[in-house]
Amino acid sequence: MFDEKLLVGISTIGSACAVLSCLIVIPSIYQTIDEIHSEVLTGVNHFRVETDVAWVEMMDVQVLVSPPSKPRQNPFNS
């Protein structure tokens, strides 16, 4: 009978330690994930601004370099 009580006591203490460690570690992991999420969003927004500026510059160069296009003819005009 003593062996079973000892085993139950050790199991209870082990379970309590596991629950407490989860309560300590999970908020830390959540905070780290939130920080990484914020960094990624900041990086994506910075990248978007840079690529938008580059795209506008490329379109400006294309307009300056390319010859004017001929207007399309209406196929219904006879």
Protein Blocks (a to p, Z undefined) as FASTA:
>chain_A
ZZmmmmmmmmmmmmmmmmmmmmmmmmmmmmmmmmmmmmmmmmmmmmmmmmmmmmmmmmmm
mmmmpccddddddfkbZZ
